[in-house]
Amino acid sequence: MIALMIAWKQLNPTDPVTVVSAVRCYASRGLPLVTDRTRGGPPMNRLVTVLQHEPALVTEAARRERVDFTWLLEALGDKMMNNGELAALHAAPQAEATLSNGYLQAITGGEWDAVLGSSEEYPQHVSDWWTVMVPGDSSLGLTLPEDASSDELVALLGGPPESAVPISWNPATLTLNVVSADHCLPVTRDGCAPGTCGGCRSRRVYNKRTGYGVECRCDD
């Protein structure tokens, strides 16, 4: 069960908002979309926080179509992982190999808007993981996994794009987590795949920390 949301520029927590990128916003529906700092604090995937402050880099990365761990580390340096954290990761070769194969995916504003627009309204956020979109300084952006834990993680996608799952490294506990997809895989630019239950659907939900998003969920 993976959800999908976007980083927006918040003008007022209760008023319609202005979109950072070329993605249309849902202000016409009065949805109080929020940034990573307006309700409940910043998101816990460090990459989300860092990339929100690097719109030009996001655009550059999105033009690559696939953005892997090594490229991100070279581009972001110690904003992504400091020397001590890297040394700890190097000491765990299996975890390092898995994380090194992680990547982010590019998406256009139009593709993102289409997924949001085709999603049903749902009253509450229930997933442990969902997917966020960080916009660049153009109509391009990147999708990243985000989670509901209280720990700061470095999280990317792992596995083939058509069946990707979140993978995350916890610098504090030195542990790697490869998330089970359960019934539904993370959303793609084409929306939710049917999943193992055959009925995964995209649902727009609300999370107090990250605002509105979209989950891929089986029918209740």
Secondary structure as UniProt FT lines:
FT   STRAND          2..6
FT   TURN            13..14
FT   HELIX           27..29
FT   TURN            36..38
FT   HELIX           46..51
FT   TURN            52..53
FT   HELIX           55..62
FT   TURN            63..64
FT   STRAND          66..68
FT   HELIX           69..76
FT   HELIX           77..79
FT   HELIX           83..90
FT   HELIX           93..100
FT   STRAND          103..108
FT   HELIX           109..117
FT   STRAND          120..121
FT   STRAND          129..135
FT   STRAND          140..147
FT   STRAND          153..158
FT   HELIX           161..163
FT   STRAND          165..170
FT   TURN            171..174
FT   STRAND          175..178
FT   TURN            182..183
FT   TURN            189..190
FT   TURN            195..197
FT   STRAND          201..207
FT   TURN            208..210
FT   STRAND          211..217
//
